[in-house]
């Protein structure tokens, strides 16, 4: 089987193929790939068995990452919750996976990583599980009243009503003012968790590349930003990608209000799924929070070949000492640390 490589940002066939493939997500799109390229200088590539000039029938997008912890590796895709191989059947998937296995030594890659939406991919016996997450998705097919009734009475519905009583206001859009408010809350939340924040340039590039398909939502109390989320839209799915809040005002229900407003807007726009994103297995609090929205929980399994230790930004800073260091850093230093680390972690 002959495998070709294409540039998914400049080759119009990739976007045309995504438009018709049912498993395509926002993480496959040229816009998402361009934001990765602008921020981290990754060069995206798609491997396909389709011949040059022919319409695409399959493809797996990758970015190459080089780092001191993991060497030179291919990832499908960095900073993406999931990015399933897109193909018409197991034969195409098997052919692409065989090509990747054979290319590891020839291309001097330390490993190949695939972020799958299914527990196991057909033909991936030689790929091993590196790590796993939960993925929560809320079906928007029911009426809006039924969706609301399925929320946890105390932890969701009561919080939403509390936000109304507290007269929280809501702003949304893509302006620099909203981005500044969002990033200020993100810095605060990441410091609280002992982790560096994603680079500000990453969010600027998301806004520039995804344009109308990305929105920042801010909850305010007396004009002060207390919570924020960032959502992405593709086809019939709205993705809750980032969320952060001021812990001093967590009791006001800002995050719950913003998620509820996003769900209502998605329902009005005729979308069918509200994707609440991935959650680490070792974060039971966040898993429970998402369970309480009536979302369906499934597993994300990341695969790699050959098997090597898995690294992430969270794994790179597991000790209490390092978390305390991050927690005490001034905003500028903490942001600079994030700019340094994220490019190599992916």
N, C-alpha and C positions, 0 to 999 in steps of 0.2 A: 504494500500500500504506500503510495507516494503522499507525503505530507508537505504542504506549502505554508509559508509564513506571509502574513499580510499586516499592514499597518491599519489598525481598526479606527484610527482617528481620521485618516486621509482616504481610506478606501470606502466609497459609498456603499459597497455591497454589504458591509458589516451592519450598518444601521438598517438597511433594507431587510436583512435576514432577521434582526432582532424584532422588527415590527410584526413578523408573522410567527415567531416561535413562542409557544405558550409559557416556556420556563424562563424566558428572558426577564431580567430584573434591571433596576436602575444601576446596579453595580456592573452590568455588562456594557453600559452605554458609552459611546464616544465622549460624551460630556463628562462623565465620571472619570474616565481614563485621562482626559485632558487635564482635569483638576489635579490628578495624581502626578501627571507629568510636570505641570507648572510648579507644583509645590516641592516635589522631591526629586525632580529630574529623572524619574523613571521613564524608560522607553517601553511603551506597551507593544505587545505583539500577539497576534492570534494565529494559532496553528489550526489548519483545516486540511481535509482531504480533497476539497473542491479544487478543480483546476483553475489556473489563471484565466481570468476573463469570464468564467462561468458563474452563474448565481451560486451563492453559498448554500450548502446543505448541512453544515456542521461547523463547529469552531470552539476552541478553548482559549480565552484571553489570559495573558500573563504579563507580569512586570518582573524585570530582573532587579534583585536587591543585592548589594554587596555590603558586608558588615564584618566587624571584628569578631562577633560572636558566632555567626552562622556561615561565613564564607560567601560564596557567590551562588545565589539560589534563584529559582523561578517560583513566583507566588501567584496564584489565581484566586483572589487578587488582594493586594495589600489594603488594609483598613476597610475591607468589605466584609459584611457579616457572612455572606455566602456568594458563591459564583459557580453555579453548577456547569459542567460541560454541556454544551448544547449540541445535540445530535439527533438523528432520525431513528437510531436503534443501537443495540449493543455492539454490532459489528463495527460501526463507525467509532464508538467510544473505545472499544478494545484496540483498534488500529492506532488511535491517537495516543492512548496510554502506553502502548508498546513502543511507539516512536519516542515518547518522553523518557521511558526507561533506558532505551538504547542510547539516547543522547546525553545522559548524565555525565559519563566519562569523556565522551567525545567533545563536549562543550565545556568541560571542566566545571560543571555545576556541583555544588555540595549536595543539593537535593532539589526535588520538585515538590511543591505543596499545592494541594487542591482543596478548596473549601466547599464541601458538598452539602446539599440540602437533604440527601437521603442518608440513612445510616450506612449503607454500603452501595457502592457503585458496581455495576456489572463489569466483570473482567478486571477488578482492581485487587486481585489476591496478593500481588506483590507489593502493593501500596499498603502501608500500615497506618493505623489510627495514631495521630500525634496528640490530639486533644479534642474535647467535645464541649458543646455548649447547648443551652436550651434556646429555642426560638419560639416566640409567642406571636400568634396572628389572631386578630379579631375579625370574624365574619360579619360583614355589614349587610347581609341579605335580609335580616329581620327589620321590623319597624323600629324607629328611633326610640319609642317608648319601651319596647321590649329590650332593646340593647341596654337602656339605662337600668331597667329592672334587674338585669343580670349582673350588674356591678355589685360588689360587696357593700352591704348596707352601711356599715360604720366607716370602713377605710376608704371608700370611694364616694358613695352618694352623699354621705354626711359631710365629707370634705368639700365637695362641689357646692353644697348648700352653704357651708361656712364661708366659702369664698364670696358668695353672693351677699351674705349678711355683712361681710367685712368691706363691701364695696370695692373689691379688687377690680381694676380696669385692665383692659387687654389691648395690646398693640401688636400688629404683625406687618411684615414686609421684608425688604431686603436692603434697607438704607444703612449707611455707615453708622448712624446714631444707634439703630437697633443692634447692629453687630457689636458696637462698643459695649452696650449694656449686656448683651449675651456673653461676651468674652470676659467681662468683669465677674459675672456670676460663675463662669466656667473656671476661672483662676481660683476663685474661692472654694469651689467644690473639689477641684483636683488637689489643692493644698490640704483640704480636710481629709482626703483619702491617702495622702502621702505619695502623690504621683504628679509628674509634670503634665502640663496641658498640651494639647495639640497646638501646632503653630497657628498664629493668627492668620498667616498667609493661606493656610489650608481652607479656612472658612471664607476668606475673600475670594479664593479661586472657585470654591463651590458656588458662591453667589454669581460669579462672573460666567461660569461655564454652564450651570444648570438653569440659570435665569428664572423663568416663570415656574420652574418645577422644584424650586427650593424656597422655603419660607422660614423666617425667624418669628417666633411668638413670645411675647414678653407679658408677664403678669406684674402689675404695679399696685403698690399700696401707698396712697397719698403721694403719688408721683415717683416713688422709689421702687426700682426693679427688685422683685423678690423671687421670681422664678422665670425660667426660659426653656423653650424647646426649639429644636430645629427639625423640620420635616422635609422629606423628599417625595416627589410624586413621579410615578411612571406607569403608563397604561392605567389599569384599574386599581392600583395599589398606592396607598399613602404610607410612607415609612417614617416612623419615629426614630430618628437616628441619634440625636444628642439631647440630653436634658440636664439641667443644673438649677440650683436654687441657693438662696441665702438661708442657712440653717436657723438663723435667729427668727425667721418668719415661717418656718415649715408648717406650723400649726394652722396657718391661714388657708391652706389648700390650694396654693398657687399652681403647682404642677398638675394636680387633679383637674383644676379648672381649664388649664391650657390643653390637656389631653382631650377632655370632653368637648371643647370648642373645635379641636382638630377633627375629632370623630364626627361631630355634627356637620362640619363643612364638607368632609369626605362623603358623607351620606347625601347631602344636598347636591353634590357634584356628580352623583351616580357612581361613585367608586364602590368596589366590592370587598376590599380587604384593607384593614388597618394593621400594618406590620409593626409590632412593638419591639422588634430587634432581638439581638442575641444577648444572652446573659451567661456569665461564668457559672459553672456548676458550684463553685465554692462561694457563691454570693447568694445564700438562701433568702436574705432579706429582699433583694431585688426580684428574685424568682417569685416569691410570695406576692410582692406588690403587683407584678404583671398577671399572676394567676387570678387576682381579685377583680380583674376587669372582664372576666368571662372569656378571655382569650384561650385558644387551643395551644397547648404546649407540645412541641416536637423537638427532636434532637438534630443538632448540626454536628457533623463529624468531619474534622479536618484530616486529610490523608497526606502522607508524604512517602517519597521514595528517594534514596534508602532511608531507613529509620535513623534519626539522630535526635538529640534532645531538642525540645521545642522551646523557643524563646519568645517572649512578649514584653511589652513595656512593663506590665504588671509583674511578670516573672523576674525582670531585671532589677526590681527594687523590693524584694520580699522582706528584708530585715527591718526590725523596729528602728534601728539606727538610721538606715537610709531614708525611711519614711519620715523620721523626725527631721532629718536634714532638709528634705523637700518641703516639709510643713513650715520650716522657719525661713525659707528663702524669700527675699524681696521679690515682688512681682516681676521685675525685669529679669532677674537671674533665673527665676523659675521658668519664665517664657523661653529664655535662651536655652535652657536645659532641654526643654521640649523640642525646640528646633533642631538641636543636635541629635537627640536620641531617636526621634520618630522616623527619620529618613532610613535608619539602618535596621529598625525593628519590623516595620511593615505588618 
